[in-house]
Amino acid sequence: MAEVEFRDVTRRYPGGVVALNRLNLTVADGEFLILVGPSGCGKSTALRLLAGLDKPSSGEIRIGGTVVNNLAPGDRDIAMVFQNYALYPHMSVYRNLAYGLRQRRTPRAEVDRRVRETAALLEIDQLLDRKPGQLSGGQRQRVAMGRALVRKPQAFLLDEPLSNLDAKLRNQVRGDLKRLHRELPVTSIYVTHDQVEAMTLGDRLCVMAGGEVQQIGTTDDIYNRPANTFVAAFMGSPPMNLLPAEVRSGVLHVGDAVLTAVPSADGPVTVGVRPEHLRLHGSYAEGMVPARVDFVEPLGSHVLVTALVDVHDDDSATAPKEARVIIQAPAGTDFDSGTRIGLEMPQERTYFFDADTGDVRTSRERIAL
C-alpha cells in the first residue's frame, strides 16, 4: 500500500480543452477515496493519469513518494477494475485470477496460495473452474476485483465498476466492497457519478465539476456543510432545494414572502434547504413561504411532494417566475394538484450561498426564524 498524490496536475487536450485543471489531492495510505461528479467532470481523466493510460500536461503524480509521470503502467504497481470487467472469456476463473501473477513469473505454489486466498475473501472459491460466460454479472465483477487484488498492488483503482449491474446487485457488491476494504485496507480510488455509491462507500469524497475540485471531505462534510451550490445540488437524492432570494435591511424575502431577520449582508442570495428538512403545512401562515402543489410521489416509507414557489415579488422588474421545490413528507400525505400550502424553513437547516459565485457565505448561515 502507498500514499497517492496529485500535485497541480493539469490535462489539456489539443484545441485547448482542459479535462483536469490543477488537481491537488492526497489519498492516504489505506484510504478509500471516491471521485464523484457528472460526466465530463475530470474524474476518469484523473484515474487514467494515475494508471499511466494518459499523461498529464503539467504537474506531478506520486505513488508512495515516487514521481510516476514517466513510468509505464506496468511499472507503477497498481491495479485497475473497469466497468466492463475485461475478463478473458476462454480462461477459467482460476486462470483469470492467476494471469497477472504468472506474467510476473511468480512461483507456482505462491500463485496457487494467493489465488485461493483471494477467491475465499471474495467468496468465489466455488467458481474457480467456471468460465466468465457461466457467471452472473455480480460474480464476474468479483472476479475482476479478485484479479486486481491478487497482485497486492500499492493502489487499487475502480472506474465505475458497478454501472453494469442492476440495482439489487449494485447494493450487494457495494456491501462486498466495504467489507473487502475493511479486511484488506489497500489504498483505493473509486470513480462514480452515482452519489449513493459515493456517500456509502468512501472514507472521503472528492466532488468534481468542470475539471476542478469543488469540495473534499467526509460524507457528513459534503452533505451537511456543502461548499457551494453545485455540491449542495449534486449530492443528495432528491437534491437540496435552492431558491433565489434577497436580503433587504437584514430581512429575507423569498418571492413575496417576507421572513424574519437573517445573519447575512443585504443583497441577492441563494437559500438552500434539503427536502427532508422543509416543513410542509396544509395552509399558509405568516413566516412561511407560500407554494402550490404540482404532484405527489408516494414511495412507501415516505412521500415526495413537488411544489411551485413564486421567487419574484410584485415589485420585481422581472416577470413573476416559479421555482420547483421538493418536500419529503410522511407516508400517507396526499394533496391534489394546485393545492395551496405553506413551507417552513427550519432555522438550523437553512443555508445561504452567494448569488453570484454560488459559494456558501459561511460554513453554515441560518435563517433566524
C-alpha positions as semicolon CSV with decimal commas, in nm:
position;residue;x (nm);y (nm);z (nm)
1;M;0,000;0,000;0,000
2;A;0,110;0,357;-0,057
3;E;0,007;0,721;-0,040
4;V;-0,109;0,870;-0,373
5;E;-0,060;1,237;-0,458
6;F;-0,167;1,469;-0,737
7;R;0,033;1,794;-0,732
8;D;-0,102;2,070;-0,956
9;V;-0,194;1,813;-1,222
10;T;-0,347;1,951;-1,541
11;R;-0,453;1,763;-1,853
12;R;-0,507;1,980;-2,157
13;Y;-0,605;1,827;-2,491
14;P;-0,541;1,963;-2,841
15;G;-0,774;2,252;-2,915
16;G;-0,742;2,391;-2,565
17;V;-0,990;2,158;-2,392
18;V;-0,893;2,130;-2,024
19;A;-1,012;1,798;-1,884
20;L;-0,838;1,844;-1,549
21;N;-0,726;2,176;-1,404
22;R;-0,456;2,191;-1,135
23;L;-0,573;1,894;-0,931
24;N;-0,421;1,884;-0,582
25;L;-0,523;1,573;-0,394
26;T;-0,362;1,338;-0,142
27;V;-0,501;0,989;-0,079
28;A;-0,363;0,850;0,246
29;D;-0,211;0,504;0,272
30;G;-0,501;0,260;0,308
31;E;-0,770;0,522;0,245
32;F;-1,080;0,462;0,030
33;L;-1,137;0,785;-0,165
34;I;-1,429;0,848;-0,402
35;L;-1,404;1,074;-0,707
36;V;-1,762;1,176;-0,783
37;G;-1,920;1,414;-1,029
38;P;-2,120;1,435;-1,353
39;S;-1,995;1,308;-1,689
40;G;-1,707;1,515;-1,818
41;C;-1,603;1,648;-1,477
42;G;-1,248;1,505;-1,498
43;K;-1,277;1,214;-1,255
44;S;-1,199;0,938;-1,507
45;T;-0,919;1,151;-1,653
46;A;-0,758;1,166;-1,308
47;L;-0,781;0,787;-1,277
48;R;-0,632;0,731;-1,624
49;L;-0,344;0,965;-1,545
50;L;-0,274;0,777;-1,223
51;A;-0,289;0,442;-1,404
52;G;-0,049;0,563;-1,674
53;L;-0,304;0,530;-1,954
54;D;-0,263;0,903;-2,023
55;K;0,000;1,165;-1,938
56;P;-0,052;1,497;-1,758
57;S;0,020;1,821;-1,942
58;S;0,177;1,956;-1,622
59;G;0,212;1,870;-1,256
60;E;0,334;1,561;-1,070
61;I;0,172;1,231;-0,978
62;R;0,333;1,040;-0,692
63;I;0,277;0,688;-0,564
64;G;0,450;0,607;-0,238
65;G;0,653;0,924;-0,268
66;T;0,788;0,835;-0,615
67;V;0,708;1,054;-0,916
68;V;0,548;0,822;-1,174
69;N;0,476;1,064;-1,461
70;N;0,718;0,884;-1,692
71;L;0,667;0,529;-1,564
72;A;0,487;0,278;-1,784
73;P;0,156;0,143;-1,645
74;G;0,312;-0,194;-1,567
75;D;0,583;-0,032;-1,357
76;R;0,350;0,160;-1,126
77;D;0,239;-0,140;-0,917
78;I;-0,128;-0,050;-0,931
79;A;-0,435;-0,248;-1,033
80;M;-0,745;-0,124;-1,211
81;V;-1,102;-0,257;-1,234
82;F;-1,314;-0,136;-1,527
83;Q;-1,691;-0,126;-1,566
84;N;-1,680;-0,389;-1,843
85;Y;-1,488;-0,643;-1,625
86;A;-1,227;-0,712;-1,904
87;L;-1,204;-1,083;-1,819
88;Y;-1,053;-1,339;-2,056
89;P;-1,359;-1,538;-2,175
90;H;-1,163;-1,851;-2,271
91;M;-0,997;-1,882;-1,930
92;S;-1,139;-2,026;-1,610
93;V;-1,186;-1,805;-1,306
94;Y;-0,871;-1,958;-1,158
95;R;-0,664;-1,876;-1,467
96;N;-0,810;-1,522;-1,483
97;L;-0,705;-1,464;-1,123
98;A;-0,361;-1,619;-1,177
99;Y;-0,280;-1,449;-1,508
100;G;-0,110;-1,137;-1,371
101;L;0,096;-1,335;-1,122
102;R;0,212;-1,579;-1,388
103;Q;0,313;-1,290;-1,613
104;R;0,538;-1,173;-1,330
105;R;0,685;-1,524;-1,303
106;T;0,556;-1,576;-0,951
107;P;0,634;-1,928;-0,822
108;R;0,352;-2,173;-0,887
109;A;0,291;-2,253;-0,520
110;E;0,267;-1,881;-0,438
111;V;0,027;-1,827;-0,728
112;D;-0,199;-2,105;-0,603
113;R;-0,191;-1,979;-0,245
114;R;-0,275;-1,619;-0,339
115;V;-0,546;-1,717;-0,589
116;R;-0,726;-1,939;-0,339
117;E;-0,682;-1,685;-0,058
118;T;-0,829;-1,406;-0,272
119;A;-1,111;-1,626;-0,400
120;A;-1,208;-1,715;-0,043
121;L;-1,200;-1,348;0,058
122;L;-1,438;-1,261;-0,228
123;E;-1,650;-1,573;-0,173
124;I;-1,589;-1,702;-0,527
125;D;-1,382;-2,007;-0,427
126;Q;-1,660;-2,237;-0,554
127;L;-1,638;-2,078;-0,901
128;L;-1,270;-2,133;-0,981
129;D;-1,337;-2,394;-1,252
130;R;-1,602;-2,193;-1,434
131;K;-1,554;-1,954;-1,723
132;P;-1,682;-1,592;-1,724
133;G;-1,972;-1,680;-1,954
134;Q;-2,108;-1,913;-1,685
135;L;-2,115;-1,641;-1,419
136;S;-2,369;-1,377;-1,320
137;G;-2,283;-1,008;-1,350
138;G;-2,208;-0,982;-0,979
139;Q;-1,984;-1,289;-0,989
140;R;-1,792;-1,153;-1,289
141;Q;-1,738;-0,826;-1,106
142;R;-1,597;-1,012;-0,806
143;V;-1,360;-1,200;-1,034
144;A;-1,247;-0,871;-1,188
145;M;-1,180;-0,730;-0,841
146;G;-1,002;-1,050;-0,740
147;R;-0,774;-1,038;-1,043
148;A;-0,666;-0,690;-0,936
149;L;-0,630;-0,765;-0,565
150;V;-0,440;-1,092;-0,601
151;R;-0,133;-0,896;-0,709
152;K;-0,134;-0,699;-0,380
153;P;-0,084;-0,366;-0,558
154;Q;0,016;-0,036;-0,398
155;A;-0,312;0,119;-0,512
156;F;-0,646;-0,017;-0,628
157;L;-0,833;0,186;-0,893
158;L;-1,201;0,130;-0,973
159;D;-1,365;0,305;-1,269
160;E;-1,747;0,286;-1,227
161;P;-1,726;-0,089;-1,158
162;L;-2,094;-0,129;-1,066
163;S;-2,254;0,058;-1,356
164;N;-2,338;-0,260;-1,550
165;L;-2,519;-0,423;-1,257
166;D;-2,887;-0,399;-1,174
167;A;-2,996;-0,219;-0,857
168;K;-3,008;-0,529;-0,636
169;L;-2,664;-0,647;-0,745
170;R;-2,519;-0,298;-0,704
171;N;-2,632;-0,296;-0,342
172;Q;-2,484;-0,641;-0,285
173;V;-2,146;-0,569;-0,447
174;R;-2,131;-0,230;-0,274
175;G;-2,152;-0,417;0,057
176;D;-1,883;-0,656;-0,064
177;L;-1,654;-0,364;-0,139
178;K;-1,699;-0,215;0,208
179;R;-1,628;-0,549;0,372
180;L;-1,332;-0,610;0,143
181;H;-1,171;-0,277;0,223
182;R;-1,220;-0,337;0,594
183;E;-1,042;-0,671;0,569
184;L;-0,781;-0,561;0,316
185;P;-0,728;-0,183;0,353
186;V;-0,541;-0,118;0,029
187;T;-0,523;0,244;-0,092
188;S;-0,829;0,271;-0,319
189;I;-0,963;0,536;-0,556
190;Y;-1,315;0,479;-0,684
191;V;-1,474;0,678;-0,969
192;T;-1,851;0,712;-0,991
193;H;-2,127;0,952;-1,093
194;D;-2,365;0,775;-0,853
195;Q;-2,397;0,980;-0,535
196;V;-2,540;0,688;-0,336
197;E;-2,228;0,483;-0,409
198;A;-2,013;0,782;-0,326
199;M;-2,180;0,856;0,007
200;T;-2,194;0,495;0,130
201;L;-1,853;0,364;0,022
202;G;-1,574;0,611;0,080
203;D;-1,373;0,735;0,377
204;R;-1,370;1,070;0,194
205;L;-1,531;1,213;-0,118
206;C;-1,380;1,445;-0,377
207;V;-1,663;1,619;-0,564
208;M;-1,560;1,742;-0,909
209;A;-1,710;1,959;-1,182
210;G;-1,560;2,116;-1,493
211;G;-1,222;1,953;-1,436
212;E;-1,185;2,109;-1,090
213;V;-1,232;2,002;-0,730
214;Q;-1,543;2,154;-0,572
215;Q;-1,507;2,005;-0,224
216;I;-1,319;1,728;-0,044
217;G;-1,446;1,580;0,282
218;T;-1,634;1,305;0,460
219;T;-1,992;1,220;0,371
220;D;-2,104;1,430;0,668
221;D;-1,895;1,727;0,549
222;I;-2,023;1,708;0,193
223;Y;-2,389;1,656;0,281
224;N;-2,423;1,886;0,581
225;R;-2,161;2,151;0,501
226;P;-2,164;2,194;0,120
227;A;-1,905;2,441;-0,006
228;N;-2,121;2,577;-0,287
229;T;-2,450;2,538;-0,473
230;F;-2,304;2,277;-0,708
231;V;-2,217;2,042;-0,423
232;A;-2,546;2,119;-0,246
233;A;-2,750;2,034;-0,556
234;F;-2,542;1,737;-0,676
235;M;-2,509;1,544;-0,350
236;G;-2,838;1,421;-0,212
237;S;-3,136;1,243;-0,361
238;P;-3,351;1,439;-0,407
239;P;-3,104;1,730;-0,416
240;M;-3,109;2,037;-0,196
241;N;-3,377;2,293;-0,288
242;L;-3,218;2,621;-0,398
243;L;-3,425;2,939;-0,419
244;P;-3,323;3,287;-0,534
245;A;-3,394;3,539;-0,260
246;E;-3,294;3,882;-0,138
247;V;-3,195;4,033;0,194
248;R;-3,322;4,387;0,249
249;S;-3,237;4,573;0,569
250;G;-3,149;4,243;0,730
251;V;-3,481;4,077;0,637
252;L;-3,509;3,784;0,396
253;H;-3,754;3,800;0,105
254;V;-3,841;3,486;-0,094
255;G;-4,078;3,593;-0,368
256;D;-4,348;3,794;-0,196
257;A;-4,291;3,614;0,133
258;V;-4,126;3,828;0,398
259;L;-3,933;3,623;0,652
260;T;-3,756;3,740;0,963
261;A;-3,409;3,888;1,028
262;V;-3,115;3,691;0,888
263;P;-2,739;3,683;0,957
264;S;-2,643;3,798;0,607
265;A;-2,545;4,118;0,430
266;D;-2,811;4,287;0,218
267;G;-2,839;4,190;-0,145
268;P;-2,933;3,889;-0,358
269;V;-2,865;3,545;-0,212
270;T;-2,949;3,183;-0,281
271;V;-3,108;3,000;0,009
272;G;-3,094;2,622;0,033
273;V;-3,283;2,363;0,234
274;R;-3,296;1,987;0,184
275;P;-3,629;1,812;0,110
276;E;-3,628;1,623;0,441
277;H;-3,585;1,947;0,637
278;L;-3,862;2,156;0,479
279;R;-4,175;2,153;0,693
280;L;-4,499;2,130;0,498
281;H;-4,821;2,286;0,627
282;G;-5,165;2,240;0,477
283;S;-5,224;2,614;0,485
284;Y;-5,012;2,927;0,462
285;A;-4,927;3,141;0,766
286;E;-4,701;3,438;0,826
287;G;-4,333;3,344;0,830
288;M;-4,382;3,066;0,576
289;V;-4,313;3,052;0,204
290;P;-4,639;3,007;0,007
291;A;-4,636;2,730;-0,251
292;R;-4,866;2,538;-0,483
293;V;-4,862;2,157;-0,510
294;D;-4,765;2,026;-0,851
295;F;-4,768;1,649;-0,791
296;V;-4,714;1,387;-0,518
297;E;-4,496;1,074;-0,539
298;P;-4,564;0,800;-0,278
299;L;-4,250;0,593;-0,212
300;G;-4,372;0,359;0,060
301;S;-4,173;0,479;0,361
302;H;-4,234;0,845;0,273
303;V;-4,385;1,078;0,014
304;L;-4,219;1,337;-0,209
305;V;-4,430;1,645;-0,271
306;T;-4,320;1,864;-0,561
307;A;-4,444;2,221;-0,532
308;L;-4,401;2,555;-0,710
309;V;-4,289;2,875;-0,538
310;D;-4,305;3,229;-0,675
311;V;-3,949;3,360;-0,647
312;H;-4,011;3,723;-0,753
313;D;-4,239;3,958;-0,563
314;D;-4,475;4,212;-0,718
315;D;-4,211;4,487;-0,709
316;S;-3,964;4,289;-0,918
317;A;-3,876;4,428;-1,259
318;T;-3,872;4,072;-1,382
319;A;-4,195;3,893;-1,460
320;P;-4,307;3,652;-1,186
321;K;-4,110;3,330;-1,204
322;E;-4,170;2,997;-1,034
323;A;-3,912;2,766;-0,879
324;R;-3,970;2,398;-0,820
325;V;-3,909;2,255;-0,471
326;I;-3,933;1,902;-0,333
327;I;-4,054;1,824;0,019
328;Q;-4,015;1,487;0,191
329;A;-4,334;1,421;0,386
330;P;-4,465;1,130;0,597
331;A;-4,619;0,829;0,423
332;G;-4,988;0,885;0,350
333;T;-4,952;1,257;0,280
334;D;-5,165;1,347;-0,020
335;F;-5,266;1,669;-0,194
336;D;-5,449;1,748;-0,515
337;S;-5,255;1,932;-0,781
338;G;-5,291;2,306;-0,732
339;T;-5,347;2,289;-0,353
340;R;-5,204;2,591;-0,172
341;I;-4,962;2,503;0,107
342;G;-4,711;2,675;0,336
343;L;-4,342;2,584;0,367
344;E;-4,142;2,647;0,681
345;M;-3,762;2,672;0,666
346;P;-3,613;2,548;0,996
347;Q;-3,356;2,786;1,138
348;E;-3,087;2,521;1,188
349;R;-3,125;2,365;0,843
350;T;-3,121;2,660;0,601
351;Y;-2,810;2,770;0,409
352;F;-2,705;3,095;0,246
353;F;-2,499;3,098;-0,074
354;D;-2,358;3,392;-0,266
355;A;-2,595;3,467;-0,554
356;D;-2,308;3,536;-0,798
357;T;-2,036;3,282;-0,711
358;G;-2,253;3,009;-0,557
359;D;-2,010;2,977;-0,264
360;V;-2,152;2,927;0,083
361;R;-2,133;3,254;0,274
362;T;-2,002;3,083;0,586
363;S;-1,973;2,718;0,686
364;R;-2,346;2,750;0,759
365;E;-2,557;3,063;0,786
366;R;-2,913;3,005;0,901
367;I;-3,243;3,182;0,882
368;A;-3,329;3,300;1,232
369;L;-3,698;3,221;1,238
